Amino acid sequence: MPRPARPLSPHLSVYRFQWTMALSILHRFTGVALGAGLVLLTWWLVAAATSPEAYAEVRRITGTYAGRLVLLGFTFALIYHLCNGIRHLAWDFGVGFDLRTARASGWVVFLAAVALTVGAWFAGYAIRGH
């Protein structure tokens, strides 16, 4: 028996890629990255509670360029997800839904996340004396 013809939901090929779409995808991606980053944070905490040698191993690995890049990405993911979460909270109250405001707030969130990430790393290196 043939299946009845049903309407298809719109596919991505129907839509033109937009800034707000990219930010939505980035929000989901940073949420997944935070989940993975929590595994690393747990590893760090367990190592700190276990022994000086285990903690030194974590410090050695996170001190490499690749380790620092992962930490930088985790920092950006945390800050971006927080900033965009605040934006979504405003949307929950019905504020900022018009297209112009949504685009502008998207830029504010993205630029704030980049600036706060750079600021956090700058402060971290300044405190450590590097």
PyMOL commands that place a pseudoatom at each C-alpha (Angstrom):
pseudoatom trace, name=CA, resn=MET, resi=1, chain=A, elem=C, hetatm=0, pos=[0.000, 0.000, 0.000]
pseudoatom trace, name=CA, resn=PRO, resi=2, chain=A, elem=C, hetatm=0, pos=[1.529, 3.363, -1.023]
pseudoatom trace, name=CA, resn=ARG, resi=3, chain=A, elem=C, hetatm=0, pos=[2.171, 5.907, 1.670]
pseudoatom trace, name=CA, resn=PRO, resi=4, chain=A, elem=C, hetatm=0, pos=[0.081, 9.057, 1.545]
pseudoatom trace, name=CA, resn=ALA, resi=5, chain=A, elem=C, hetatm=0, pos=[1.880, 12.202, 0.411]
pseudoatom trace, name=CA, resn=ARG, resi=6, chain=A, elem=C, hetatm=0, pos=[2.681, 14.278, 3.441]
pseudoatom trace, name=CA, resn=PRO, resi=7, chain=A, elem=C, hetatm=0, pos=[4.104, 17.758, 3.587]
pseudoatom trace, name=CA, resn=LEU, resi=8, chain=A, elem=C, hetatm=0, pos=[7.793, 17.903, 4.398]
pseudoatom trace, name=CA, resn=SER, resi=9, chain=A, elem=C, hetatm=0, pos=[9.119, 20.224, 7.034]
pseudoatom trace, name=CA, resn=PRO, resi=10, chain=A, elem=C, hetatm=0, pos=[11.385, 22.961, 5.721]
pseudoatom trace, name=CA, resn=HIS, resi=11, chain=A, elem=C, hetatm=0, pos=[14.928, 21.812, 5.214]
pseudoatom trace, name=CA, resn=LEU, resi=12, chain=A, elem=C, hetatm=0, pos=[18.074, 23.871, 5.704]
pseudoatom trace, name=CA, resn=SER, resi=13, chain=A, elem=C, hetatm=0, pos=[18.353, 24.288, 1.957]
pseudoatom trace, name=CA, resn=VAL, resi=14, chain=A, elem=C, hetatm=0, pos=[15.169, 26.378, 2.049]
pseudoatom trace, name=CA, resn=TYR, resi=15, chain=A, elem=C, hetatm=0, pos=[16.670, 28.935, 4.416]
pseudoatom trace, name=CA, resn=ARG, resi=16, chain=A, elem=C, hetatm=0, pos=[19.399, 31.450, 3.728]
pseudoatom trace, name=CA, resn=PHE, resi=17, chain=A, elem=C, hetatm=0, pos=[22.207, 31.169, 6.277]
pseudoatom trace, name=CA, resn=GLN, resi=18, chain=A, elem=C, hetatm=0, pos=[21.933, 34.011, 8.784]
pseudoatom trace, name=CA, resn=TRP, resi=19, chain=A, elem=C, hetatm=0, pos=[23.944, 35.387, 11.667]
pseudoatom trace, name=CA, resn=THR, resi=20, chain=A, elem=C, hetatm=0, pos=[21.318, 34.392, 14.237]
pseudoatom trace, name=CA, resn=MET, resi=21, chain=A, elem=C, hetatm=0, pos=[21.371, 30.846, 12.831]
pseudoatom trace, name=CA, resn=ALA, resi=22, chain=A, elem=C, hetatm=0, pos=[25.157, 30.706, 13.263]
pseudoatom trace, name=CA, resn=LEU, resi=23, chain=A, elem=C, hetatm=0, pos=[24.837, 31.923, 16.859]
pseudoatom trace, name=CA, resn=SER, resi=24, chain=A, elem=C, hetatm=0, pos=[22.223, 29.282, 17.602]
pseudoatom trace, name=CA, resn=ILE, resi=25, chain=A, elem=C, hetatm=0, pos=[24.481, 26.568, 16.232]
pseudoatom trace, name=CA, resn=LEU, resi=26, chain=A, elem=C, hetatm=0, pos=[27.409, 27.983, 18.223]
pseudoatom trace, name=CA, resn=HIS, resi=27, chain=A, elem=C, hetatm=0, pos=[25.279, 27.978, 21.394]
pseudoatom trace, name=CA, resn=ARG, resi=28, chain=A, elem=C, hetatm=0, pos=[24.566, 24.291, 20.963]
pseudoatom trace, name=CA, resn=PHE, resi=29, chain=A, elem=C, hetatm=0, pos=[28.205, 23.542, 20.146]
pseudoatom trace, name=CA, resn=THR, resi=30, chain=A, elem=C, hetatm=0, pos=[29.463, 25.400, 23.212]
pseudoatom trace, name=CA, resn=GLY, resi=31, chain=A, elem=C, hetatm=0, pos=[26.979, 23.471, 25.351]
pseudoatom trace, name=CA, resn=VAL, resi=32, chain=A, elem=C, hetatm=0, pos=[28.480, 20.203, 24.128]
pseudoatom trace, name=CA, resn=ALA, resi=33, chain=A, elem=C, hetatm=0, pos=[32.007, 21.585, 24.619]
pseudoatom trace, name=CA, resn=LEU, resi=34, chain=A, elem=C, hetatm=0, pos=[31.134, 22.491, 28.208]
pseudoatom trace, name=CA, resn=GLY, resi=35, chain=A, elem=C, hetatm=0, pos=[30.046, 18.921, 28.824]
pseudoatom trace, name=CA, resn=ALA, resi=36, chain=A, elem=C, hetatm=0, pos=[33.393, 17.658, 27.533]
pseudoatom trace, name=CA, resn=GLY, resi=37, chain=A, elem=C, hetatm=0, pos=[35.204, 20.360, 29.472]
pseudoatom trace, name=CA, resn=LEU, resi=38, chain=A, elem=C, hetatm=0, pos=[33.589, 19.204, 32.692]
pseudoatom trace, name=CA, resn=VAL, resi=39, chain=A, elem=C, hetatm=0, pos=[35.309, 15.865, 32.212]
pseudoatom trace, name=CA, resn=LEU, resi=40, chain=A, elem=C, hetatm=0, pos=[38.636, 17.716, 32.069]
pseudoatom trace, name=CA, resn=LEU, resi=41, chain=A, elem=C, hetatm=0, pos=[37.694, 19.809, 35.092]
pseudoatom trace, name=CA, resn=THR, resi=42, chain=A, elem=C, hetatm=0, pos=[36.858, 16.638, 37.011]
pseudoatom trace, name=CA, resn=TRP, resi=43, chain=A, elem=C, hetatm=0, pos=[40.201, 15.137, 35.983]
pseudoatom trace, name=CA, resn=TRP, resi=44, chain=A, elem=C, hetatm=0, pos=[41.966, 18.234, 37.314]
pseudoatom trace, name=CA, resn=LEU, resi=45, chain=A, elem=C, hetatm=0, pos=[40.068, 18.147, 40.636]
pseudoatom trace, name=CA, resn=VAL, resi=46, chain=A, elem=C, hetatm=0, pos=[40.660, 14.415, 41.136]
pseudoatom trace, name=CA, resn=ALA, resi=47, chain=A, elem=C, hetatm=0, pos=[44.355, 14.863, 40.358]
pseudoatom trace, name=CA, resn=ALA, resi=48, chain=A, elem=C, hetatm=0, pos=[44.574, 17.743, 42.834]
pseudoatom trace, name=CA, resn=ALA, resi=49, chain=A, elem=C, hetatm=0, pos=[42.960, 15.578, 45.517]
pseudoatom trace, name=CA, resn=THR, resi=50, chain=A, elem=C, hetatm=0, pos=[45.000, 12.473, 44.729]
pseudoatom trace, name=CA, resn=SER, resi=51, chain=A, elem=C, hetatm=0, pos=[48.688, 13.342, 44.839]
pseudoatom trace, name=CA, resn=PRO, resi=52, chain=A, elem=C, hetatm=0, pos=[51.215, 16.028, 43.939]
pseudoatom trace, name=CA, resn=GLU, resi=53, chain=A, elem=C, hetatm=0, pos=[52.490, 13.784, 41.127]
pseudoatom trace, name=CA, resn=ALA, resi=54, chain=A, elem=C, hetatm=0, pos=[49.013, 13.426, 39.556]
pseudoatom trace, name=CA, resn=TYR, resi=55, chain=A, elem=C, hetatm=0, pos=[48.482, 17.174, 39.796]
pseudoatom trace, name=CA, resn=ALA, resi=56, chain=A, elem=C, hetatm=0, pos=[51.907, 17.827, 38.250]
pseudoatom trace, name=CA, resn=GLU, resi=57, chain=A, elem=C, hetatm=0, pos=[50.955, 15.565, 35.324]
pseudoatom trace, name=CA, resn=VAL, resi=58, chain=A, elem=C, hetatm=0, pos=[47.777, 17.543, 34.695]
pseudoatom trace, name=CA, resn=ARG, resi=59, chain=A, elem=C, hetatm=0, pos=[49.740, 20.801, 34.886]
pseudoatom trace, name=CA, resn=ARG, resi=60, chain=A, elem=C, hetatm=0, pos=[52.315, 19.421, 32.466]
pseudoatom trace, name=CA, resn=ILE, resi=61, chain=A, elem=C, hetatm=0, pos=[49.651, 18.455, 29.932]
pseudoatom trace, name=CA, resn=THR, resi=62, chain=A, elem=C, hetatm=0, pos=[47.601, 21.637, 30.259]
pseudoatom trace, name=CA, resn=GLY, resi=63, chain=A, elem=C, hetatm=0, pos=[50.788, 23.693, 29.998]
pseudoatom trace, name=CA, resn=THR, resi=64, chain=A, elem=C, hetatm=0, pos=[51.455, 22.556, 26.434]
pseudoatom trace, name=CA, resn=TYR, resi=65, chain=A, elem=C, hetatm=0, pos=[50.264, 24.634, 23.489]
pseudoatom trace, name=CA, resn=ALA, resi=66, chain=A, elem=C, hetatm=0, pos=[47.537, 22.095, 22.734]
pseudoatom trace, name=CA, resn=GLY, resi=67, chain=A, elem=C, hetatm=0, pos=[46.481, 22.055, 26.385]
pseudoatom trace, name=CA, resn=ARG, resi=68, chain=A, elem=C, hetatm=0, pos=[46.293, 25.818, 26.518]
pseudoatom trace, name=CA, resn=LEU, resi=69, chain=A, elem=C, hetatm=0, pos=[44.305, 25.878, 23.296]
pseudoatom trace, name=CA, resn=VAL, resi=70, chain=A, elem=C, hetatm=0, pos=[41.793, 23.462, 24.838]
pseudoatom trace, name=CA, resn=LEU, resi=71, chain=A, elem=C, hetatm=0, pos=[41.605, 25.649, 27.960]
pseudoatom trace, name=CA, resn=LEU, resi=72, chain=A, elem=C, hetatm=0, pos=[41.121, 28.745, 25.801]
pseudoatom trace, name=CA, resn=GLY, resi=73, chain=A, elem=C, hetatm=0, pos=[38.307, 27.006, 23.938]
pseudoatom trace, name=CA, resn=PHE, resi=74, chain=A, elem=C, hetatm=0, pos=[36.724, 25.918, 27.223]
pseudoatom trace, name=CA, resn=THR, resi=75, chain=A, elem=C, hetatm=0, pos=[36.936, 29.488, 28.533]
pseudoatom trace, name=CA, resn=PHE, resi=76, chain=A, elem=C, hetatm=0, pos=[35.306, 30.867, 25.379]
pseudoatom trace, name=CA, resn=ALA, resi=77, chain=A, elem=C, hetatm=0, pos=[32.600, 28.183, 25.464]
pseudoatom trace, name=CA, resn=LEU, resi=78, chain=A, elem=C, hetatm=0, pos=[31.801, 28.971, 29.084]
pseudoatom trace, name=CA, resn=ILE, resi=79, chain=A, elem=C, hetatm=0, pos=[31.639, 32.716, 28.580]
pseudoatom trace, name=CA, resn=TYR, resi=80, chain=A, elem=C, hetatm=0, pos=[29.770, 32.576, 25.257]
pseudoatom trace, name=CA, resn=HIS, resi=81, chain=A, elem=C, hetatm=0, pos=[27.222, 30.106, 26.615]
pseudoatom trace, name=CA, resn=LEU, resi=82, chain=A, elem=C, hetatm=0, pos=[26.675, 32.347, 29.656]
pseudoatom trace, name=CA, resn=CYS, resi=83, chain=A, elem=C, hetatm=0, pos=[26.268, 35.525, 27.588]
pseudoatom trace, name=CA, resn=ASN, resi=84, chain=A, elem=C, hetatm=0, pos=[23.962, 33.880, 25.067]
pseudoatom trace, name=CA, resn=GLY, resi=85, chain=A, elem=C, hetatm=0, pos=[22.006, 32.282, 27.912]
pseudoatom trace, name=CA, resn=ILE, resi=86, chain=A, elem=C, hetatm=0, pos=[21.339, 35.776, 29.272]
pseudoatom trace, name=CA, resn=ARG, resi=87, chain=A, elem=C, hetatm=0, pos=[20.159, 36.775, 25.790]
pseudoatom trace, name=CA, resn=HIS, resi=88, chain=A, elem=C, hetatm=0, pos=[17.822, 33.767, 25.739]
pseudoatom trace, name=CA, resn=LEU, resi=89, chain=A, elem=C, hetatm=0, pos=[16.541, 34.741, 29.172]
pseudoatom trace, name=CA, resn=ALA, resi=90, chain=A, elem=C, hetatm=0, pos=[15.616, 38.159, 27.780]
pseudoatom trace, name=CA, resn=TRP, resi=91, chain=A, elem=C, hetatm=0, pos=[13.813, 36.369, 24.956]
pseudoatom trace, name=CA, resn=ASP, resi=92, chain=A, elem=C, hetatm=0, pos=[11.896, 34.340, 27.547]
pseudoatom trace, name=CA, resn=PHE, resi=93, chain=A, elem=C, hetatm=0, pos=[10.527, 37.649, 28.791]
pseudoatom trace, name=CA, resn=GLY, resi=94, chain=A, elem=C, hetatm=0, pos=[9.585, 38.609, 25.223]
pseudoatom trace, name=CA, resn=VAL, resi=95, chain=A, elem=C, hetatm=0, pos=[12.343, 41.195, 24.790]
pseudoatom trace, name=CA, resn=GLY, resi=96, chain=A, elem=C, hetatm=0, pos=[14.491, 41.450, 21.655]
pseudoatom trace, name=CA, resn=PHE, resi=97, chain=A, elem=C, hetatm=0, pos=[12.601, 39.306, 19.173]
pseudoatom trace, name=CA, resn=ASP, resi=98, chain=A, elem=C, hetatm=0, pos=[12.462, 41.795, 16.308]
pseudoatom trace, name=CA, resn=LEU, resi=99, chain=A, elem=C, hetatm=0, pos=[15.031, 41.021, 13.636]
pseudoatom trace, name=CA, resn=ARG, resi=100, chain=A, elem=C, hetatm=0, pos=[17.139, 44.140, 14.069]
pseudoatom trace, name=CA, resn=THR, resi=101, chain=A, elem=C, hetatm=0, pos=[17.438, 43.698, 17.843]
pseudoatom trace, name=CA, resn=ALA, resi=102, chain=A, elem=C, hetatm=0, pos=[18.132, 39.975, 17.506]
pseudoatom trace, name=CA, resn=ARG, resi=103, chain=A, elem=C, hetatm=0, pos=[20.998, 40.660, 15.091]
pseudoatom trace, name=CA, resn=ALA, resi=104, chain=A, elem=C, hetatm=0, pos=[22.412, 43.455, 17.239]
pseudoatom trace, name=CA, resn=SER, resi=105, chain=A, elem=C, hetatm=0, pos=[22.200, 41.450, 20.455]
pseudoatom trace, name=CA, resn=GLY, resi=106, chain=A, elem=C, hetatm=0, pos=[23.884, 38.560, 18.664]
pseudoatom trace, name=CA, resn=TRP, resi=107, chain=A, elem=C, hetatm=0, pos=[26.839, 40.748, 17.801]
pseudoatom trace, name=CA, resn=VAL, resi=108, chain=A, elem=C, hetatm=0, pos=[26.952, 42.098, 21.355]
pseudoatom trace, name=CA, resn=VAL, resi=109, chain=A, elem=C, hetatm=0, pos=[26.974, 38.551, 22.760]
pseudoatom trace, name=CA, resn=PHE, resi=110, chain=A, elem=C, hetatm=0, pos=[29.688, 37.341, 20.385]
pseudoatom trace, name=CA, resn=LEU, resi=111, chain=A, elem=C, hetatm=0, pos=[31.946, 40.375, 20.844]
pseudoatom trace, name=CA, resn=ALA, resi=112, chain=A, elem=C, hetatm=0, pos=[31.407, 40.346, 24.619]
pseudoatom trace, name=CA, resn=ALA, resi=113, chain=A, elem=C, hetatm=0, pos=[32.361, 36.668, 24.728]
pseudoatom trace, name=CA, resn=VAL, resi=114, chain=A, elem=C, hetatm=0, pos=[35.552, 37.309, 22.767]
pseudoatom trace, name=CA, resn=ALA, resi=115, chain=A, elem=C, hetatm=0, pos=[36.451, 40.363, 24.879]
pseudoatom trace, name=CA, resn=LEU, resi=116, chain=A, elem=C, hetatm=0, pos=[35.710, 38.618, 28.182]
pseudoatom trace, name=CA, resn=THR, resi=117, chain=A, elem=C, hetatm=0, pos=[37.700, 35.552, 27.128]
pseudoatom trace, name=CA, resn=VAL, resi=118, chain=A, elem=C, hetatm=0, pos=[40.705, 37.674, 26.181]
pseudoatom trace, name=CA, resn=GLY, resi=119, chain=A, elem=C, hetatm=0, pos=[40.291, 39.665, 29.401]
pseudoatom trace, name=CA, resn=ALA, resi=120, chain=A, elem=C, hetatm=0, pos=[40.126, 36.527, 31.528]
pseudoatom trace, name=CA, resn=TRP, resi=121, chain=A, elem=C, hetatm=0, pos=[43.272, 35.107, 29.943]
pseudoatom trace, name=CA, resn=PHE, resi=122, chain=A, elem=C, hetatm=0, pos=[45.070, 38.436, 30.180]
pseudoatom trace, name=CA, resn=ALA, resi=123, chain=A, elem=C, hetatm=0, pos=[44.150, 38.655, 33.883]
pseudoatom trace, name=CA, resn=GLY, resi=124, chain=A, elem=C, hetatm=0, pos=[45.219, 35.053, 34.435]
pseudoatom trace, name=CA, resn=TYR, resi=125, chain=A, elem=C, hetatm=0, pos=[48.614, 35.612, 32.882]
pseudoatom trace, name=CA, resn=ALA, resi=126, chain=A, elem=C, hetatm=0, pos=[49.022, 38.945, 34.730]
pseudoatom trace, name=CA, resn=ILE, resi=127, chain=A, elem=C, hetatm=0, pos=[48.316, 37.268, 38.070]
pseudoatom trace, name=CA, resn=ARG, resi=128, chain=A, elem=C, hetatm=0, pos=[50.808, 34.478, 37.332]
pseudoatom trace, name=CA, resn=GLY, resi=129, chain=A, elem=C, hetatm=0, pos=[53.432, 37.036, 36.324]
pseudoatom trace, name=CA, resn=HIS, resi=130, chain=A, elem=C, hetatm=0, pos=[53.906, 35.935, 32.690]
for i in range(1, 130): cmd.bond("trace and resi %d" % i, "trace and resi %d" % (i + 1))
show_as sticks, trace
zoom trace
